Amino acid sequence: MTTVKGALQDKLVHVRARLLSRLEGLSEYDVRRPITSTGTNLLGLVKHLIAVEHVYLGTSFGRPPPQDPPWVEDGSIWDGADMWATEDETRERLLGLYAQACAHSDRTVADLDLDTPGRVPHWPAEGADTTLGYLLVRMVAETAQHAGHADIVRELIDGRAGSDHDMLDEAGWQSYLARIQTAADASRS
């Protein structure tokens, strides 16, 4: 029988892997370039989640990382520095930091009960007290949300979509898209 904590941890591991899979096979340029008008890019999504893992499943329980990432240490995270990779931040380095952050989070989850109290340092004082269970759910949701962003960004880069994409050949996709367009066209006024 799977515990709630085990199910949440399994889901977190799954969505982390899904996010990382979106970077596979892409050039350095493609993982860094802003794809949306707000600058969303694949490596920036990973970089953002490094700090989120550290805070929600580490620092909030008195278990800070051995060293904060530079963008946390210098405070530039609050200016959006966690959402894109600088020229000197290599993919390998950021993926390594993400792996370390995830391992640190996983140790917290393994060591503590879901009802263990925590405190998120950057939340308003009146709402900063929480539990591991709440933050684990939040971490799963945050990672899944950004994995969804990564799915869309990847599709915009090279057309590679998620697992559903392999269900149809090119003609099948064109037929499917035509049906969607027909339904949209019917709603025009």
BELMODA-V836285 format. One record per pair of residues at least 24 apart in sequence whose C-alpha atoms are under 7 Angstrom apart, sorted by the first residue. I is the first residue (numbers start at 1). GAP is how many residues later the second one is. If there is no record, write none. Layout:
i | gap
I | GAP
I | GAP
//
This chain:
i | gap
5 | 109
8 | 129
11 | 129
12 | 128
15 | 128
15 | 129
15 | 132
16 | 127
18 | 129
19 | 128
19 | 131
22 | 128
22 | 129
22 | 132
32 | 52
32 | 53
35 | 118
41 | 43
41 | 112
42 | 108
43 | 41
43 | 42
44 | 38
44 | 39
44 | 40
44 | 41
45 | 38
45 | 101
46 | 52
47 | 35
47 | 36
47 | 47
48 | 34
48 | 35
50 | 47
50 | 48
50 | 51
53 | 48
53 | 49
53 | 52
54 | 47
54 | 51
56 | 64
56 | 79
57 | 48
57 | 51
57 | 78
58 | 47
58 | 50
60 | 58
60 | 59
60 | 60
60 | 61
61 | 57
61 | 58
//
